[in-house]
Amino acid sequence: MPHRTAFIFNKRLPYYRQKKNIVVEKPIFPTAAEVVTAQKIAKENGVFIFEAARHIHEENFKVVKDLLGNSPEIEGATFAYSKYSSRYDQVLNGEEPNIFTTKFAGGALVDLGIYLVYSAVAWFGVPDQAHYFAKKISTGVDGSGTIILQYPSFNVTLLTGKIIQSYLPSEIYTNTTTIKLDAVNAITDIAVWHRETNSETQHAVAAPELLLYDEALAFASVINHPTDEQALARYAYWSELSLQVTTLIEQLRQDAGIIYDAEK
Protein backbone atom coordinates (compact mmCIF):
# COMPACT_ATOMS: atom_id res chain seq x y z
CA MET A 1 0.00 0.00 0.00
CA PRO A 2 1.38 3.45 -0.87
CA HIS A 3 1.86 6.09 1.77
CA ARG A 4 -0.81 8.77 2.04
CA THR A 5 1.23 11.85 2.96
CA ALA A 6 0.56 13.46 -0.41
CA PHE A 7 1.12 17.17 -0.97
CA ILE A 8 2.91 17.73 2.35
CA PHE A 9 6.50 17.02 1.43
CA ASN A 10 7.49 20.16 3.36
CA LYS A 11 6.96 18.17 6.56
CA ARG A 12 9.85 15.94 5.52
CA LEU A 13 12.29 18.85 5.12
CA PRO A 14 13.81 18.45 8.61
CA TYR A 15 15.09 15.04 7.48
CA TYR A 16 16.90 16.63 4.57
CA ARG A 17 18.37 19.35 6.75
CA GLN A 18 19.58 16.77 9.24
CA LYS A 19 21.46 15.17 6.33
CA LYS A 20 19.37 12.00 6.39
CA ASN A 21 18.61 9.97 3.28
CA ILE A 22 14.95 9.19 2.64
CA VAL A 23 13.21 6.12 1.23
CA VAL A 24 9.55 6.71 0.31
CA GLU A 25 7.14 3.94 -0.58
CA LYS A 26 5.68 4.30 -4.06
CA PRO A 27 4.05 6.49 -5.19
CA ILE A 28 6.61 8.99 -3.98
CA PHE A 29 4.29 11.97 -4.71
CA PRO A 30 1.09 12.45 -6.68
CA THR A 31 2.48 15.23 -8.88
CA ALA A 32 5.62 15.75 -10.91
CA ALA A 33 6.10 19.24 -9.47
CA GLU A 34 6.49 17.75 -6.00
CA VAL A 35 9.04 15.22 -7.23
CA VAL A 36 11.12 17.96 -8.86
CA THR A 37 11.03 20.07 -5.69
CA ALA A 38 11.89 17.19 -3.38
CA GLN A 39 14.77 16.01 -5.57
CA LYS A 40 16.10 19.58 -5.72
CA ILE A 41 15.99 19.98 -1.93
CA ALA A 42 17.67 16.60 -1.44
CA LYS A 43 20.49 17.58 -3.80
CA GLU A 44 20.96 20.94 -2.07
CA ASN A 45 21.33 19.16 1.26
CA GLY A 46 23.65 16.45 -0.03
CA VAL A 47 21.31 13.52 0.61
CA PHE A 48 19.43 10.96 -1.49
CA ILE A 49 15.69 10.45 -1.87
CA PHE A 50 14.58 7.07 -3.19
CA GLU A 51 11.19 5.92 -4.44
CA ALA A 52 10.73 2.36 -3.23
CA ALA A 53 9.49 0.75 -6.43
CA ARG A 54 11.09 -2.52 -5.40
CA HIS A 55 10.37 -4.57 -8.51
CA ILE A 56 12.66 -2.56 -10.82
CA HIS A 57 15.65 -3.61 -8.70
CA GLU A 58 14.91 -7.33 -8.84
CA GLU A 59 17.14 -9.57 -10.93
CA ASN A 60 14.29 -10.97 -13.01
CA PHE A 61 13.22 -7.44 -13.94
CA LYS A 62 16.73 -6.92 -15.29
CA VAL A 63 16.58 -10.27 -17.12
CA VAL A 64 13.53 -9.03 -19.05
CA LYS A 65 15.29 -5.75 -19.87
CA ASP A 66 18.26 -7.72 -21.23
CA LEU A 67 15.96 -9.93 -23.30
CA LEU A 68 14.35 -6.87 -24.84
CA GLY A 69 17.74 -5.35 -25.57
CA ASN A 70 18.63 -8.43 -27.59
CA SER A 71 15.23 -8.82 -29.24
CA PRO A 72 14.10 -7.86 -32.73
CA GLU A 73 11.31 -5.38 -33.29
CA ILE A 74 8.78 -5.08 -30.45
CA GLU A 75 5.16 -5.53 -31.53
CA GLY A 76 3.40 -4.72 -28.26
CA ALA A 77 2.74 -5.86 -24.70
CA THR A 78 -0.03 -6.53 -22.19
CA PHE A 79 0.60 -6.18 -18.45
CA ALA A 80 -1.96 -7.08 -15.79
CA TYR A 81 -2.13 -6.56 -12.05
CA SER A 82 -5.52 -6.48 -10.33
CA LYS A 83 -6.17 -7.55 -6.78
CA TYR A 84 -9.39 -7.18 -4.85
CA SER A 85 -8.98 -5.02 -1.78
CA SER A 86 -10.97 -5.91 1.33
CA ARG A 87 -11.20 -2.19 2.02
CA TYR A 88 -13.50 -1.88 -0.97
CA ASP A 89 -16.06 -3.62 1.23
CA GLN A 90 -15.90 -0.51 3.42
CA VAL A 91 -16.62 1.67 0.38
CA LEU A 92 -19.64 -0.47 -0.43
CA ASN A 93 -20.81 0.12 3.13
CA GLY A 94 -20.63 3.87 2.68
CA GLU A 95 -17.21 4.45 4.25
CA GLU A 96 -14.11 6.08 2.71
CA PRO A 97 -10.88 4.26 3.59
CA ASN A 98 -7.74 6.26 2.74
CA ILE A 99 -6.71 4.03 -0.15
CA PHE A 100 -9.96 4.86 -1.94
CA THR A 101 -10.23 8.62 -1.35
CA THR A 102 -9.25 11.74 -3.26
CA LYS A 103 -8.29 13.33 0.07
CA PHE A 104 -5.44 10.86 0.51
CA ALA A 105 -4.52 10.54 -3.19
CA GLY A 106 -5.82 7.00 -3.54
CA GLY A 107 -7.06 4.71 -6.31
CA ALA A 108 -6.04 1.63 -8.26
CA LEU A 109 -3.64 3.42 -10.60
CA VAL A 110 -1.36 4.78 -7.89
CA ASP A 111 -1.49 1.65 -5.75
CA LEU A 112 -1.22 -1.28 -8.19
CA GLY A 113 -1.14 0.28 -11.64
CA ILE A 114 2.09 2.06 -10.78
CA TYR A 115 3.92 -1.29 -11.00
CA LEU A 116 2.71 -1.64 -14.58
CA VAL A 117 3.56 1.94 -15.52
CA TYR A 118 7.04 1.61 -14.01
CA SER A 119 7.63 -1.58 -16.00
CA ALA A 120 6.49 -0.05 -19.28
CA VAL A 121 8.58 3.10 -18.88
CA ALA A 122 11.67 1.21 -17.67
CA TRP A 123 11.51 -1.30 -20.54
CA PHE A 124 10.13 0.80 -23.41
CA GLY A 125 10.62 4.43 -22.44
CA VAL A 126 8.09 7.25 -22.17
CA PRO A 127 5.16 6.75 -24.58
CA ASP A 128 4.13 9.30 -27.19
CA GLN A 129 0.53 9.26 -25.99
CA ALA A 130 -1.30 7.71 -23.05
CA HIS A 131 -4.97 7.21 -22.21
CA TYR A 132 -6.69 5.84 -19.12
CA PHE A 133 -10.17 4.36 -19.36
CA ALA A 134 -10.99 4.19 -15.67
CA LYS A 135 -13.98 2.93 -13.75
CA LYS A 136 -14.53 5.56 -11.07
CA ILE A 137 -16.17 4.54 -7.83
CA SER A 138 -18.37 6.52 -5.46
CA THR A 139 -15.43 8.12 -3.65
CA GLY A 140 -14.15 9.76 -6.84
CA VAL A 141 -11.07 7.61 -7.46
CA ASP A 142 -10.52 4.77 -9.91
CA GLY A 143 -11.45 1.28 -8.79
CA SER A 144 -10.13 -0.34 -11.95
CA GLY A 145 -9.23 0.56 -15.50
CA THR A 146 -7.42 0.01 -18.78
CA ILE A 147 -4.40 2.08 -19.83
CA ILE A 148 -3.24 2.35 -23.43
CA LEU A 149 0.32 3.56 -23.99
CA GLN A 150 1.11 4.47 -27.60
CA TYR A 151 4.67 4.18 -28.87
CA PRO A 152 5.87 4.96 -32.42
CA SER A 153 5.43 1.39 -33.69
CA PHE A 154 3.46 -0.48 -31.02
CA ASN A 155 0.98 -0.15 -28.16
CA VAL A 156 1.12 -1.38 -24.57
CA THR A 157 -2.06 -2.26 -22.66
CA LEU A 158 -2.09 -2.11 -18.87
CA LEU A 159 -4.92 -3.69 -16.87
CA THR A 160 -5.23 -2.77 -13.20
CA GLY A 161 -7.80 -2.75 -10.43
CA LYS A 162 -8.50 -2.95 -6.71
CA ILE A 163 -12.18 -3.86 -6.96
CA ILE A 164 -11.63 -7.00 -9.06
CA GLN A 165 -9.42 -10.07 -8.78
CA SER A 166 -7.40 -11.08 -11.84
CA TYR A 167 -5.10 -14.03 -12.51
CA LEU A 168 -3.91 -12.91 -15.94
CA PRO A 169 -0.20 -13.23 -16.76
CA SER A 170 1.71 -10.53 -18.64
CA GLU A 171 3.25 -10.76 -22.12
CA ILE A 172 5.60 -8.88 -24.42
CA TYR A 173 5.44 -9.52 -28.17
CA THR A 174 8.20 -9.25 -30.76
CA ASN A 175 8.07 -10.32 -34.40
CA THR A 176 9.66 -13.68 -33.56
CA THR A 177 8.97 -14.30 -29.86
CA THR A 178 6.51 -13.92 -27.01
CA ILE A 179 7.99 -13.20 -23.58
CA LYS A 180 5.58 -14.63 -21.01
CA LEU A 181 5.75 -13.37 -17.42
CA ASP A 182 3.82 -14.61 -14.41
CA ALA A 183 3.65 -10.96 -13.26
CA VAL A 184 5.54 -7.70 -13.57
CA ASN A 185 5.35 -6.58 -9.95
CA ALA A 186 7.29 -9.62 -8.69
CA ILE A 187 8.56 -11.76 -11.55
CA THR A 188 9.33 -15.40 -10.75
CA ASP A 189 8.76 -17.00 -14.14
CA ILE A 190 10.04 -15.87 -17.57
CA ALA A 191 9.31 -18.11 -20.55
CA VAL A 192 10.20 -17.10 -24.10
CA TRP A 193 8.21 -18.74 -26.90
CA HIS A 194 10.10 -18.87 -30.21
CA ARG A 195 7.93 -18.81 -33.33
CA GLU A 196 10.39 -20.49 -35.70
CA THR A 197 10.86 -23.56 -33.50
CA ASN A 198 7.53 -23.45 -31.64
CA SER A 199 9.46 -24.01 -28.44
CA GLU A 200 10.04 -22.25 -25.12
CA THR A 201 13.16 -21.34 -23.18
CA GLN A 202 13.21 -20.50 -19.48
CA HIS A 203 15.10 -17.43 -18.24
CA ALA A 204 14.05 -16.64 -14.66
CA VAL A 205 16.54 -16.73 -11.83
CA ALA A 206 15.71 -17.70 -8.26
CA ALA A 207 14.29 -14.81 -6.26
CA PRO A 208 15.71 -14.06 -2.79
CA GLU A 209 13.69 -15.15 0.24
CA LEU A 210 13.47 -11.58 1.52
CA LEU A 211 11.12 -9.57 -0.69
CA LEU A 212 13.02 -6.27 -0.41
CA TYR A 213 16.52 -7.76 -0.55
CA ASP A 214 17.46 -6.56 -4.06
CA GLU A 215 16.04 -3.10 -3.45
CA ALA A 216 17.89 -2.75 -0.15
CA LEU A 217 21.17 -3.73 -1.81
CA ALA A 218 20.56 -1.24 -4.61
CA PHE A 219 19.90 1.67 -2.26
CA ALA A 220 22.83 0.70 -0.03
CA SER A 221 25.15 0.65 -3.05
CA VAL A 222 24.45 4.35 -3.50
CA ILE A 223 24.27 5.44 0.14
CA ASN A 224 27.56 3.69 0.99
CA HIS A 225 29.37 5.10 -2.06
CA PRO A 226 28.02 8.67 -2.39
CA THR A 227 30.87 9.87 -4.61
CA ASP A 228 31.25 6.83 -6.85
CA GLU A 229 30.43 7.68 -10.46
CA GLN A 230 28.64 4.41 -11.19
CA ALA A 231 26.57 4.68 -8.01
CA LEU A 232 25.62 8.26 -8.84
CA ALA A 233 24.69 7.22 -12.39
CA ARG A 234 22.32 4.56 -10.99
CA TYR A 235 20.78 7.10 -8.63
CA ALA A 236 20.36 9.60 -11.47
CA TYR A 237 18.59 6.95 -13.56
CA TRP A 238 16.23 6.00 -10.71
CA SER A 239 15.46 9.66 -10.03
CA GLU A 240 14.69 10.36 -13.68
CA LEU A 241 12.58 7.21 -13.95
CA SER A 242 10.65 8.23 -10.83
CA LEU A 243 9.92 11.62 -12.34
CA GLN A 244 8.89 10.10 -15.67
CA VAL A 245 6.51 7.65 -13.98
CA THR A 246 4.98 10.30 -11.73
CA THR A 247 4.50 12.61 -14.71
CA LEU A 248 2.82 9.87 -16.74
CA ILE A 249 0.55 8.79 -13.89
CA GLU A 250 -0.47 12.40 -13.31
CA GLN A 251 -1.35 12.67 -17.02
CA LEU A 252 -3.33 9.43 -16.87
CA ARG A 253 -5.29 10.64 -13.85
CA GLN A 254 -6.13 13.86 -15.63
CA ASP A 255 -7.17 11.92 -18.73
CA ALA A 256 -9.59 9.91 -16.60
CA GLY A 257 -10.88 12.98 -14.74
CA ILE A 258 -9.48 11.92 -11.36
CA ILE A 259 -8.65 15.03 -9.36
CA TYR A 260 -7.30 14.92 -5.81
CA ASP A 261 -8.58 17.31 -3.16
CA ALA A 262 -5.30 19.25 -2.95
CA GLU A 263 -5.43 19.88 -6.71
CA LYS A 264 -8.84 21.57 -6.60
N, C-alpha and C positions, 0 to 999 in steps of 0.2 A: 504493500500500500504506500502511495506517495505521501510525503509530508503535506501538511495543510497550513504552512506559514506563508502563504502567497502574499505578495505585495508589501511585505514588511521586512525586506532585507536589511533596512537600516538598523534593526534590532540586533543584527549579527555583527555590526561594525566593531564593537569592543573586541571580538575575537581577532579580527584583522589587526587592530591596533596593539593587541597583546602579542602579535607575531605568531599566531596560531594558525595552522593549516585547517581547512574545513572540508569535510566530506558531506554532501547533501544528497539524500535519497532522491531518485528521479520522481517527478520532474523537478529540476533544480529551481525553476521559476516559470510562471505562466506566460511571461512576455519576454521578447528578445531584448527590449530596452533594459530590463532588470538584469539580464545576463551580462550585457555589455557593461553596465555600471558596476556590478559585483566583480567582474573580472578585472576591471580597471582599478578598483579599490584594492583588490588583492595584490595586483602587481605593484602598486604604489607602496604597499606595506611589506613587500618582499615575502609574501606567503602564497600558497597554492589553494585554489578552490576546485574541488572535484565533484562532478555529477556522477553519482553511483549507479550508472547503467551497467550492471555487472556483466551482462551477457557478452558485451563487445570485447571483454578481456579474456574470455574463455578460449581455450585452445581450439575447440571445434568451430567456434566462430571464425577463427583465423584460418582453419582448414578450408572452410567454404570460400573465404576471400581468395585464398591461393588457387582453388579450383577455378574460380571465375577469372583470375588473372591469366590462367593457362587455357581458357576455353575459347572456342570460336564465337561467332556473333550471338549475343543474347537476344532471345525472342520474347521474353516476358517472365513474370513470376507471380505466384499467389502465396501470400503469407496469411496464416490464421492464428488467432489467439483470443478465444472467448471463454470466459469462466463465470458461471453464475455466482453472484455474491449474495450471501445470506442477508446482508444489510438491505438488499432490495425488498425483502419481506417487510422491513420497517417502512419503506416508501409506500408499499401497497397498503399499509395500515395508517397512512396519513402522516408519518413522521419524515424528518429530513436529516438522515445521517450525513456526516461531513463529506464522505466520499461521493455523495450524490447531490451536492448543493453547489450553486453558483457562488455562495458566500465563501466557501472554502476551496474554490477552484477545482471542483470534482468532475466526474464523468469517466466514461469508458476509454476515451481517446488518451487522456493523460495518465490513466492508471495502467491499462493493459496495451492499448494501441501504441503507446510510446515505444514498446519493445519492437514492434513491427516497423515503425517509422525509423527508428535508429538503425535497424538492419538494412532497410532499403537505402538509406542515405550513406551508410558506411560501405555498402557493397556496390552501389550503382551511382552514387553522387546525388546532388540536389536535382529534383525533377524540373522540367520546364513549366509544367502546370500541375495543379493538384486540386482535387475536388473531394468533398466529404458528404456522403449521403447518410445523414445520421437519423436515428430514431430518438427523438427527444422525449423525455419522460416528464411527469408532472412537476418535478422540481426545477426544470429548465435546462438540465444538462443532458448529454447523450447517454442513453442506456446501451445502445449498440449502433453499428453502422458499417458502411462500406466506403473505403477510400480508394480512389483511382489516382495513381501517380503516372504522369505522362512524360516519357523520355523521348529523345529524337527518333528512335527506331523501335521502341517497344513500350508497353504499359505494365505497371505493377499494380495488382489488386491486393488490398489489405482488408481483412475481415476481423472485426473486434467486437467485444460486447461484455457487459457485466450483468445482463439480465437474461442471458441465454447460456447454455452449456454446449460447447463444440468439441469434437474429437478429430477435426480435420488436420491432416498433416500440412506441410508447406512444401512448395516446389519452385524450382528455377528452371527455365527452359532455354536451351540453346538450339542451334540448327542441327546438332548431332547427338545431344544428350539431354537427359532430364535429371536434375539434382534433387533428390527426394530427402526431405528433412522431417524428423519426427516433431520438431518445433523450431522456433527461432529464438525464443526467450531462454531456453536451456537445452542446447542441442546435445543429444546423446547418440543419434543414429544419422549417418550420412551415406546414402546409397546413390550411386551414379548409374543410370541406365544408358547404355550405348546403343544407338539405333542400328548401326551397321552390323553389330554382332548379336543384337537382341539379348544382351547379357548385362549383369550388374556387377559393379565393384564396390567394396566397402571402404570407407575412408575415415570413419570416426575414431577418435582416440578415447581412452578411458578418462572419464571425468573425475576430479578429486572428490573425496568424501565430503569435505567442507564446501558448502555452496559458494561462499565468497572468497575462497582461497586464491583464485587467479586474480581477482580484482584487488585483493589486499596486497598481493605481490607487486602488481602493476603500480599501485599508488605508492608503495614503499620504495620502489625503484626510483621514483622521482623525489620523494621527500628526503631520502637518504643520500641523494646525489644532486643537490640543488644547482650545481654549476656545471654538471656534465652535459655536453652538447646533445648527446643522444637522448638523455632523459628529458631535457628541455624540449626537444623536438617531439617526443611522445606527448608531453603535456600540452604543447601548442596544438597538436592534432586533436587531442581529446577536447580541448577548449573550443576549437573551431567547430568540431562536430557537434558539441553541445549547443552552440549558438545556432548552427544550421538546423538542428532538430527542433529546437524551441521556436525558431522563426517559422518553420514549416507547420508545426502543430498550431501555432497562433493563427496562421493563414487558414488552416483547415477548420478551426473553430469558427472563424469569421465566415467562412464559406457556408457553414452549417447554421449560422445564426446563433451560436452559443456565446453569450456575453456574460462575463463574470461581474459580480457586484462592484468590484473596485474599478472596473472599466467603464461604468455607467456615468 
